[in-house]
Amino acid sequence: MTIEKIRGLVTADLAAVDRVVKERLRSPVALVDQVASYIIHSGGKRLRPLLVLLAARACGHDGARHVEAAAIIEFIHTATLLHDDVVDGSSMRRGQETANEVFGNATSVLVGDFLYSRAFQMMVTLDRMPIMNILADATNAIAEGEVLQLMTAHDPTTTEERYFDVIHRKTARLFEAGAQIGAVLSDAPPQVERALAHYGRHIGTAFQLVDDTLDYEADEAALGKHLGDDLAEGKPTLPLIHALQHGNEHQRSLIRDAIEHGGLDRLDEITRAVASLGGLAYTARRALSEAEQALAALSPLPDSEFKEGLSELAKFAVARKN
């Protein structure tokens, strides 16, 4: 099933999410409107709101609050993107200039804050304390993940354990929250809520692992950002960590130097080393394992086209090329 067919299961819901996003973006401050609209409407897969919608429908939800919840998740995600691009000094995302490149760092950070606070305003309207708890904990974990990633930048001694701690907090936690919220809104049994939380965590981890391989082997135009961005920022991602553990002295020295100092001067040589040492293949296997665990987590859910959509979404997360 293609991503278009998966979205087709909740076409009306996705259209409703877009309407909520446009409505909630409005601000009497013109620059807030301009920057928020720029980043929200700059493309993207909208996987996180799609996950909320499918999870809610798979649990039998027949109201409209899942639409608001999906928009909340999208706002939180977009806020993290605005802040990430400032921290990383990124100039391209989704095939166009980043907001910080167009509007400046200060504006991007402040509009990111606006999106975070607007998301919490929207949470209040849902009037469900468990959802407030889930999202409050998730946003706190995301912030911790960002700080941990900053601490590991330019550190070639970063372990796999520390790497996975970073991506669980920084990426997987919002996927986990989105899937869990779908169950909470539907008043699903505790075992189903736990199952969907596990599903979200594993699919989110798989998604990030694939992202880290694409940084070395994707088509740049399709990826929508510069290849080697992670390397340029000195991020010790799993392909590099694996290569460091298995390379010869020259290869290890090459990769350590790249992590410590950043830059893309020897990207081609490093990419060849990472591939030949099995870094990309190893990371892909770990991503596939996470996707398989996500699929297994869905077993408590009743059979439905929406459960099938969640299954296909996990497969898409590891098969995508951008």
Secondary structure by P-SEA (a helix, b strand, c coil): ccaaaaaaacaaaaaaaaaaaaaaaccccaaaaaaaaaaaaccccaaaaaaaaaaaaaacccccaaaaaaaaaaaaaaaaaaaaaaaaccccccccccccccccaaaaaaaaaaaaaaaaaaaaaaccaaaaaaaaaaaaaaaaaaaaaaaacccccccaaaaaaaaaaacaaaaaaaaaaaaaaacccaaaaaaaaaaaaaaaaaaaaaaaaaaccccccccccccccccccccccaaaaaaaacccaaaaaaaaaaaacccccaaaaaaaaaaaaaaaaaaaaaaaaaaaaaaaaaccccccaaaaaaaaaaaaaaaccc
